[in-house]
Amino acid sequence: QMLSLPAPTQPASSHLVDALPYLDTAYGETDRQHALNLIANECKVFLPTANYLKHLPVPDYDVFLTPTLMKENARMAKKEEMTKLDMSRCELPPPSSAKSGDKQAWKKSIDNARAQNEHLVVRESNLELMEEFASDGFLRRNRCLEEILHSEEEKLREKKQTILQIHAKRKAAQLEAGSKLKDGEAAWVGMLTKNYQMEMAIEQLERENVAKAKKLKIEIESL
């Protein structure tokens, strides 16, 4: 009874962590399944309610709809094919046989050919400019993306290193605590053994005293 000491009281809001994963290895499949069931039961508490977005305003799903998108959505709902691109402007049809002698028809056809030719000249100029300058732009963009990638990879490496350091510190702390627990357990067992030996020695002395008192015809209670 003298060795029975009250345990320190814990606040109502605190949780006593009494698990040392790096030391607690004396468990079986039943214990593991019991722990998994406890985790599953605790996870059920954090499930969202059916209407967990009720504190948010109702979204306006039509805010981004334009007449073109609405027309396209209606076409897709009817499963109609998309209207093909009009390529007639890229053609160079001559005047029909009926208008082969019409100067205005030939003038219109020649103007169309000139417009087509000008368009091709502009495209050729754009391709030449792209061939001369676009490669440097793409290379700079690639270097920028590579720098972003290397920066994110470095951040990831630092986070992983931090996690490893946390695990290492936790393992070292648990091993240190485990060593103290083992030393304390050994000391506790040693004290219990000594107390038991002392108790046995006291009982032996009491028996010897009773035997001597009887031999000397002395009443122990009167002493």
ABEGO torsion letter per residue (X at the ends): XAABBBBBBBBAABBBBABBAAABABBBAAAAAAAAAAAAAAAAAABBBABAAAABBBBBAAAABBAAAAAAAAAAAAGBBBBBBBAAAABBBBBBAAAAABAAAAAAAAAAAAAAAAAAAAAAAAAAAAAAAAAAAAAAAAAAAAAAAAAAAAAAAAAAAAAAAAAAAAAAAAAAAAAAAAAAAAAAAAAAAAAAAAAAAAAAAAAAAAAAAAAAGBBAAAX
